[in-house]
């Protein structure tokens, strides 16, 4: 069974956030507002998304 793919979009700026949260957004590959990246739903990616979920919009891609 193929792994789930997540579409992750940065919808809020990480400028005034905790430095660790800014680093997490950067590690996800999000460089600017409204940027969209796709990642497989691995435990590490899901943990990163959960950490900064207040900055993101996440959808599951078929």
GROMACS elastic network, one bead per residue, 0.5 to 0.9 nm:
[ bonds ]
;  ai    aj funct       b0    kb
    2     5     6  0.89386   500
    3    40     6  0.63014   500
    3    41     6  0.67877   500
    3    42     6  0.83122   500
    4    39     6  0.85311   500
    4    40     6  0.57481   500
    4    41     6  0.54570   500
    4    42     6  0.85047   500
    4    60     6  0.70831   500
    4    61     6  0.72192   500
    4    62     6  0.75172   500
    5    38     6  0.65216   500
    5    39     6  0.56886   500
    5    41     6  0.58547   500
    5    59     6  0.86460   500
    5    60     6  0.59945   500
    5    61     6  0.53848   500
    5    62     6  0.71768   500
    6    37     6  0.81732   500
    6    38     6  0.54887   500
    6    39     6  0.53907   500
    6    40     6  0.60605   500
    6    41     6  0.62189   500
    6    58     6  0.66476   500
    6    59     6  0.57404   500
    6    61     6  0.57308   500
    6    62     6  0.89411   500
    7    36     6  0.66200   500
    7    37     6  0.58270   500
    7    39     6  0.68286   500
    7    57     6  0.81958   500
    7    58     6  0.57188   500
    7    59     6  0.51673   500
    7    60     6  0.61172   500
    7    61     6  0.63740   500
    8    28     6  0.86541   500
    8    30     6  0.85766   500
    8    35     6  0.82135   500
    8    36     6  0.55274   500
    8    37     6  0.53766   500
    8    38     6  0.61702   500
    8    39     6  0.77763   500
    8    49     6  0.83408   500
    8    56     6  0.66158   500
    8    57     6  0.59266   500
    8    59     6  0.66324   500
    8    60     6  0.87649   500
    9    30     6  0.77685   500
    9    33     6  0.79804   500
    9    34     6  0.58204   500
    9    35     6  0.56136   500
    9    37     6  0.66463   500
    9    38     6  0.89295   500
    9    55     6  0.85901   500
    9    56     6  0.55563   500
    9    57     6  0.51020   500
    9    58     6  0.63546   500
    9    59     6  0.85909   500
   10    13     6  0.75198   500
   10    14     6  0.89923   500
   10    25     6  0.82139   500
   10    30     6  0.66509   500
   10    31     6  0.85079   500
   10    32     6  0.72233   500
   10    33     6  0.53518   500
   10    34     6  0.51529   500
   10    35     6  0.57508   500
   10    36     6  0.68352   500
   10    37     6  0.89972   500
   10    55     6  0.60863   500
   10    57     6  0.64952   500
   10    58     6  0.88939   500
   11    33     6  0.58325   500
   11    34     6  0.56191   500
   11    35     6  0.81981   500
   11    54     6  0.88211   500
   11    55     6  0.57864   500
   11    56     6  0.54574   500
   11    57     6  0.64762   500
   12    33     6  0.67162   500
   12    34     6  0.83848   500
   12    54     6  0.78137   500
   12    56     6  0.68926   500
   13    16     6  0.76542   500
   13    17     6  0.83285   500
   13    32     6  0.79696   500
   13    33     6  0.65506   500
   13    55     6  0.69366   500
   14    17     6  0.51964   500
   14    18     6  0.81620   500
   14    19     6  0.87870   500
   14    21     6  0.73420   500
   14    22     6  0.55944   500
   14    25     6  0.76613   500
   14    55     6  0.71495   500
   15    18     6  0.85669   500
   15    19     6  0.88723   500
   15    22     6  0.73308   500
   16    19     6  0.86497   500
   16    22     6  0.87772   500
   17    20     6  0.81711   500
   17    21     6  0.63233   500
   17    22     6  0.64410   500
   18    21     6  0.53348   500
   18    22     6  0.65127   500
   18    23     6  0.88611   500
   19    22     6  0.50211   500
   19    23     6  0.62097   500
   19    24     6  0.86331   500
   20    23     6  0.50724   500
   20    24     6  0.62212   500
   20    25     6  0.87939   500
   21    25     6  0.63032   500
   21    26     6  0.86470   500
   21    48     6  0.88893   500
   21    51     6  0.72846   500
   21    52     6  0.62169   500
   22    25     6  0.52338   500
   22    26     6  0.63405   500
   22    27     6  0.86591   500
   22    52     6  0.86746   500
   23    26     6  0.50426   500
   23    27     6  0.60513   500
   23    28     6  0.86571   500
   24    28     6  0.62536   500
   24    29     6  0.88232   500
   24    48     6  0.64155   500
   24    49     6  0.84707   500
   24    51     6  0.80625   500
   24    52     6  0.74549   500
   25    28     6  0.52057   500
   25    29     6  0.67686   500
   25    30     6  0.57823   500
   25    31     6  0.77964   500
   25    48     6  0.81334   500
   25    49     6  0.85768   500
   25    52     6  0.73285   500
   25    55     6  0.86560   500
   26    29     6  0.51933   500
   26    30     6  0.54180   500
   26    31     6  0.62711   500
   27    30     6  0.74294   500
   27    48     6  0.87608   500
   28    31     6  0.88718   500
   28    37     6  0.78114   500
   28    39     6  0.84239   500
   28    45     6  0.78387   500
   28    48     6  0.77316   500
   28    49     6  0.84055   500
   29    35     6  0.88191   500
   29    36     6  0.87109   500
   29    37     6  0.68364   500
   30    33     6  0.79080   500
   30    34     6  0.86934   500
   30    35     6  0.59564   500
   30    36     6  0.70519   500
   30    37     6  0.69694   500
   31    35     6  0.68002   500
   32    35     6  0.56436   500
   33    36     6  0.88026   500
   38    61     6  0.87004   500
   39    42     6  0.82347   500
   39    45     6  0.74286   500
   40    45     6  0.75144   500
   41    44     6  0.81876   500
   41    45     6  0.61720   500
   41    46     6  0.61376   500
   41    60     6  0.89711   500
   42    45     6  0.53335   500
   42    46     6  0.61333   500
   42    47     6  0.86136   500
   43    46     6  0.50871   500
   43    47     6  0.61130   500
   43    48     6  0.86718   500
   44    47     6  0.51490   500
   44    48     6  0.63243   500
   44    49     6  0.87107   500
   45    48     6  0.50697   500
   45    49     6  0.61510   500
   45    50     6  0.85526   500
   46    49     6  0.50570   500
   46    50     6  0.60741   500
   46    51     6  0.85883   500
   47    50     6  0.50578   500
   47    51     6  0.61757   500
   47    52     6  0.89367   500
   48    51     6  0.51113   500
   48    52     6  0.66246   500
   48    53     6  0.83260   500
   49    52     6  0.55062   500
   49    53     6  0.54608   500
   49    56     6  0.76306   500
   49    58     6  0.82345   500
   50    53     6  0.50264   500
   50    54     6  0.84754   500
   51    54     6  0.82333   500
   52    55     6  0.56805   500
   52    56     6  0.68285   500
   53    56     6  0.51331   500
   53    57     6  0.74281   500
   53    58     6  0.82563   500
   54    57     6  0.82624   500
